[in-house]
Amino acid sequence: MLSLIYWIWILFSCLVVTILSAIALVVCYPFDKRRKVVHELSRRLVWCIHGLPFMTRHRIEGLEKIDPKQPYVIMSNHNSMFDITSMYYLPLQFRWVTKREVMKTPFFGQLIFMHGDIMINRGRASQAMAQMLTEGKMWLDRGVSVAIFPEGTRSKTGEMGRFKAGGFMMAKELGATILPVVMDGTNRVVKPKSFLFNWKDRITVRVLDPIPAEEVAAADTRDLLEKTEKLIRENLDQIRGRA
């Protein structure tokens, strides 16, 4: 019963924030090209989803490694939809690189559109890469970070998949600093094959040392990918007590 009430609360919160975001986008757009107001409304939605006393707790590590005034290409492993909401605990304004199919999801699709996220067609790799470079440069030039899941899709087993090169090519081409982030516990928020919430678990978000833009620019794309993947994998194992 508690889980049903909570799902209703999430849907109601999404509806309210979607309406407020549409109003904010129209009213604020002429003087808010970074869409800061819309982003902050999304952050309030996360507080509605995760902020209730009985909701899963968050442990945030490494925030001191973030410069809030610096735009990054954020790279994170991907376990579940709650990776997306958990990212809003970082003191950064960012835009997601996401698959175009998400637009079909009620509320979230509309929020993603208003948020200004980079919606790519994964079936057309060259077109997707060109779009990431064009829109990624636009947001980074405005001081807004770009967040991407380099696995390309969320893990169905909880184990981290192999990284793809697209995000690293974008960071290298645009001269951006990479910010690796590790997520754990997001895949346990909802019990497997169920809509019931697991209230007793905890989500960990760990921020790792940024990889400076100079190092990104000088490194081979494959070496950069392997280094970032290794860092995230090692820290994920450490969080899970396997290292």
C-alpha positions in Angstrom: 0.0 0.0 0.0 2.8 2.4 0.9 4.5 1.8 -2.5 1.2 2.5 -4.3 0.8 5.8 -2.4 4.4 6.7 -3.3 4.0 6.0 -7.0 0.9 8.3 -7.0 3.0 10.9 -5.2 5.7 10.6 -7.9 3.2 11.0 -10.7 1.6 14.0 -9.1 5.0 15.6 -8.5 5.9 15.0 -12.1 2.7 16.6 -13.3 3.1 19.7 -11.2 6.8 20.2 -12.1 6.0 19.6 -15.8 3.4 22.4 -15.7 5.7 24.8 -13.8 8.6 24.0 -16.1 6.5 24.9 -19.2 5.6 28.2 -17.6 9.2 28.9 -16.6 10.5 28.1 -20.0 8.2 30.6 -21.7 8.5 33.3 -19.1 12.3 33.0 -18.4 13.7 32.0 -21.8 14.6 35.5 -23.0 17.0 36.1 -20.1 17.7 32.5 -19.1 19.4 30.8 -22.0 21.0 28.3 -19.6 17.5 27.2 -18.5 18.7 27.4 -14.9 15.1 27.9 -13.6 13.9 24.7 -15.4 16.9 22.8 -14.1 16.2 23.9 -10.5 12.6 22.8 -10.9 13.9 19.4 -11.9 16.1 19.4 -8.8 12.9 20.2 -6.7 11.2 17.2 -8.3 14.1 15.0 -7.2 13.6 16.3 -3.7 10.0 15.4 -3.9 10.9 11.9 -5.1 13.8 11.2 -2.7 13.1 13.6 0.1 10.4 11.8 2.0 11.5 10.3 5.4 10.9 6.7 4.4 12.6 7.0 1.0 16.0 5.4 0.2 18.9 7.4 1.8 21.7 8.9 -0.2 25.4 9.0 0.6 27.2 11.6 -1.5 31.0 11.4 -1.5 33.6 13.7 -3.2 31.6 16.9 -3.6 34.7 18.8 -2.7 36.2 17.7 -6.0 33.6 19.7 -8.0 34.1 23.3 -9.1 30.5 24.5 -9.4 31.6 27.2 -11.9 33.3 24.6 -14.2 31.4 22.8 -16.9 32.2 19.1 -17.3 31.4 16.1 -19.4 30.1 13.9 -16.6 30.6 10.1 -17.1 28.7 7.6 -14.9 27.8 4.0 -14.8 24.1 3.2 -15.3 22.0 0.9 -13.2 18.4 2.2 -13.3 16.2 5.3 -13.8 17.2 6.4 -10.3 20.7 7.2 -11.6 19.1 10.1 -13.3 17.4 11.5 -10.3 20.5 10.9 -8.1 22.7 13.0 -10.3 20.8 16.1 -9.2 22.5 15.8 -5.9 25.6 17.2 -7.5 25.9 21.0 -7.3 26.1 21.4 -11.1 23.7 22.4 -13.9 23.9 19.8 -16.6 22.1 18.4 -19.7 21.7 14.7 -20.4 22.7 12.9 -23.6 19.7 10.5 -23.9 18.0 8.3 -26.5 15.2 9.9 -28.5 12.8 7.1 -27.4 12.6 8.6 -23.9 10.4 11.4 -25.4 7.6 8.9 -25.4 7.6 8.5 -21.7 4.7 10.5 -20.1 5.9 13.5 -18.1 9.6 12.6 -18.2 9.6 13.0 -22.0 8.2 16.5 -21.7 10.5 17.4 -18.9 13.6 16.3 -20.9 12.5 18.4 -23.9 12.0 21.5 -21.7 15.2 20.8 -19.8 17.1 21.1 -23.2 18.7 17.6 -23.0 20.5 16.2 -26.1 18.2 13.6 -27.6 20.0 11.4 -30.1 18.9 8.7 -32.5 21.2 5.8 -31.5 20.4 4.0 -34.8 22.3 6.7 -36.7 25.8 6.9 -35.2 27.3 9.6 -37.4 24.2 11.9 -37.0 24.2 11.3 -33.3 27.8 12.2 -32.9 27.4 15.4 -34.9 24.4 16.4 -32.7 26.4 15.7 -29.5 29.2 17.9 -30.7 26.9 20.7 -31.8 24.6 20.8 -28.8 27.3 19.7 -26.4 29.5 22.7 -27.5 26.5 25.0 -27.1 25.8 24.0 -23.5 29.5 23.8 -22.5 30.0 27.3 -23.9 27.2 28.5 -21.7 28.8 27.0 -18.6 26.5 24.0 -18.5 27.9 20.4 -18.0 26.9 17.5 -20.2 26.1 14.2 -18.6 26.3 10.8 -20.4 26.1 7.1 -19.5 29.0 5.7 -21.6 27.6 2.1 -21.3 24.9 3.3 -23.7 22.1 1.6 -21.8 21.4 0.6 -18.2 22.7 -2.6 -16.9 20.1 -5.4 -16.4 22.3 -7.3 -14.0 23.7 -4.6 -11.8 27.2 -5.3 -13.2 28.9 -2.5 -15.2 29.0 -3.0 -19.0 31.7 -1.9 -21.4 32.0 1.7 -22.2 31.4 3.2 -25.7 33.6 5.8 -27.2 31.1 8.5 -28.2 31.2 10.6 -25.1 35.0 10.5 -24.9 35.2 11.6 -28.5 32.9 14.5 -27.7 34.9 15.5 -24.6 38.2 15.4 -26.6 36.8 17.3 -29.5 35.3 20.0 -27.4 38.3 20.3 -25.0 36.2 19.5 -21.9 37.2 18.2 -18.5 35.7 14.7 -17.7 34.1 14.2 -14.3 33.8 10.5 -13.5 30.9 9.6 -11.1 30.1 6.2 -9.6 26.5 5.2 -8.7 25.6 2.2 -6.5 22.3 1.0 -5.0 20.0 2.7 -7.6 19.1 -0.7 -9.1 17.8 -1.9 -5.7 15.4 1.0 -5.1 12.6 -1.0 -6.7 12.5 -4.8 -6.0 13.1 -7.0 -9.1 10.0 -7.8 -11.2 7.9 -5.6 -8.9 6.7 -2.1 -8.4 7.4 -2.3 -4.6 10.0 0.0 -3.2 12.9 -1.2 -1.1 12.9 1.4 1.7 15.8 0.2 3.7 18.6 0.4 1.1 21.0 3.2 0.4 22.2 4.9 -2.8 25.8 5.9 -3.0 27.0 8.7 -5.4 30.8 9.0 -5.4 32.5 11.8 -7.4 36.0 10.9 -8.5 38.9 13.2 -9.4 38.3 15.1 -12.6 40.4 14.4 -15.7 41.7 17.8 -16.8 40.9 19.1 -20.3 44.6 19.2 -21.1 44.9 15.5 -20.4 41.7 14.7 -22.3 43.0 16.6 -25.3 46.4 14.9 -25.3 45.2 11.3 -24.7 44.2 8.7 -27.2 40.4 8.2 -27.2 40.7 4.5 -26.4 43.2 5.1 -23.6 40.9 7.8 -22.1 37.9 5.4 -22.3 39.9 2.6 -20.6 41.2 4.8 -17.9 37.8 6.2 -17.0 36.1 2.8 -17.2 38.8 1.3 -14.9 38.4 4.1 -12.4 34.7 3.8 -12.2 34.8 0.0 -12.1 37.4 -0.1 -9.3 35.4 2.4 -7.2 32.2 0.5 -7.8 33.8 -2.7 -6.6 35.2 -0.8 -3.6 31.8 0.5 -2.6 30.3 -3.0 -2.9 33.1 -4.4 -0.7 34.7 -6.4 -3.5 38.1 -4.6 -3.5 
